[in-house]
Amino acid sequence: MAKKSAGLLMYRTQSSRLELLLVHSGGPYWANRCWQAWTIPKGEIDPGEDTFEAAKREFFEETGQFPTGDFRPLRPVRQAGGKLVFAWAFEGNFDPANLRSNTFVLEWPPNSGVLKEFPEVDQAAWFNLEEAKKRIIKAQGQFLDELVQMLGHVPLS
């Protein structure tokens, strides 16, 4: 059975330009990747957990900010590895300097016996639509396209 994740796509408009908040996964596997390596703040849905509640929980765990606003559901996407991702878009604001992510422990380097702690998210940033499409994990680009359609216009990027 494929894993399922839920997350939130925060957006804002600055000077008539759509900007999207994306996060970069922490840890050594993602350290030197920037193209098609960013994502919406998201994570796995716990057994029995409501999908939307999981999305809000994950946003908080990965950014340190509790999400509030008018949440609009987006169509789920299936990533290349088979994971199904559910998402909601909402307008908001977040200062990437205030990023506070939870952490995970990983044996690093592999087979060394050394356990190291890494942030789940090591960066957050606002990107215009064009830049976000280059950076976001390929399948999640559909979330960006759907948001633009939902907003009813193509903002300047």
C-alpha positions, 0 to 999 in steps of 0.5 A: 500500500502506497504511503499517503501524505498531507500538506498545505500550500501557503501563497501570498500576493506581493505587488500583484505577483503570486508567491508560494512558500516552499520548504527544502527537506533537511538531512544529508540526502537532500543537502546539495539538491535544489531543483525539483527538491523543494516541497510544500510543508507536508508529512505522513498521515498517522493511522486513523488521522483526518487528512486535513488535520494531518496537513495542518499538523505537518505544516506546524511541525515543519515551519513552527507556525500554526496555519490559519485561513481559508483552506481550499482543497487541491486535487491529490497528486501521486509522486514518482515513488508512489506516495499520494499527496493531499493538499490544501491552499491558503493565503498567508504570510510566513517569515522564513527567518522564523523557521522552526522545524522538528527533527529526525535521527539518522545513522550518518554516515551509513553503517558508521554507528553514529546517530545524528539529528537533522531538521526535517526542513532546513530552509523555507523560502518564497518563490514566484510561480516560475521559480517555484515550478523549477524547484518543486518536486515534479508531481507537486507542480500540479498543485501550483497549476491548480492554484493559479486556475483557482485564483482565476488569473495568472498573476505576474511572476 
